[in-house]
């Protein structure tokens, strides 16, 4: 048996960065320099091949770092009875949260539960709501759904104080995702404070307003753009609370965030950490003490592929890993067949078990912020904070997030980022395994549920250029 003292007593010579660079230069030769090893993110942040440990780094943790994140399953079936059966199966097999996706929601991907109180009651019937984290995705009936849910809870005699809720109200992501607002921006800003006051009368705990970046990510935004837009949305929420004459220090716990994570492991981890830093900086600017912030992460839709959909399992596993190591409070994994239709029970099971394995077997929740002190991730975190702050300031110059969207400023920047990314895929600088690289000789069969696609809302008082979800493989002209 090996004597482990050999390792602890070994007297290895110290090697500093200068010596390492000299060895790199010798290895590369005269015609190639160190810069050839450096790649850049979509925000032009450099990623070097080697970093030293970051000094003085502080952990950035989940709201409850001693408990696992919430394993959230999407409730998106247009058939409320079938959605209810799916939810019961999910909760019985390990899920700890449900995300209600109503029809017409920007993140519904053309499906979703019927937008009626009756459908909601049917979908929630018999579920142990007091033991489940329940979130509602932003959708055209967001404000009405607060009353729907309150009515359903009263009917089922659920104790509100024992609930964990997130209502996901975000006018900016709704405006961007559907291209419509039901009222003018001025009317919205005038009426929302009254709605907030009505919400507090209900005494429901949890997140009311959410800054949702998924719409922008899935439309092609860079990481910094997504963060900057989310920060601008959250600031608009603070202004609404202020107009509702609610002290900002009491408003902060009712504001949350939702973002996308993809297969770029280090960058997605850094994005969640950067969000926490940015929000802390914003609170300091508002003379508010730093407070825990709830972050929901969902795996990226734009990275999913129609060809060889089983490769999506690999992508979503990496993405869920990044969300866990980045410190997301709740995570939702898109089923791998979502590019072809409404996922069936097998696809939902794989999505659920991906998280259960990461938490229960890999124990990714055991260490709070495992990325803290990593030179690479700390550098990416700081770089994203700087770029995102620039995007946020630009949006504020444009009159805030809603007016920037109305004028098309955000859409133009997102479209430019998407076009640049697609060009790199077309030129072979980047590849998609199973689609542009290592294509399967024959597609394997898979199943989806029969369901009609739901229409996208077209009514509203104000219109803007919509930011529709668009996968990368779609932009490359790949057939489904």
Secondary structure, DSSP 8 states (H G I E B T S, - for coil): ---THHHHH-------HHHHHHHHHHHH-TT--GGGG-EE-TT--EE-S-----TT------TTTTS--EEEEEE--SSHHHHHHHHHHHHHTT--EEEE-BTT-TTSTT--B-SSHHHHHHHHTT--GGGSEEEE---TTHHHHHHHHHHHHHHTT--GGG-EEEEEE-HHHHHHHHSEESS-HHHHHHHHHHHHHHHHHHT--SEEEEEE-HHHHHHT--HHHHHHHHHHHHHHHHHHHHHTT--HHHHGGGEEEEEEE-S-HHHHHHHHHHHHHHHHHHHHHTT-------EEEEE-STT--STTTTHHHHHHHHHHHHHHHHT-SEEE---TTTTTSEE-HHHHHHHHHHHHHHHHTS-TTSSTTTTTT-HHHHHHHHHHHHHHHHHHHHHHHTTSHHHHHHHTHHHHHHHHHHHHHHHHHHTTSS--BTTTBS--SS-----EE-----------SEE--------HHHHTT---
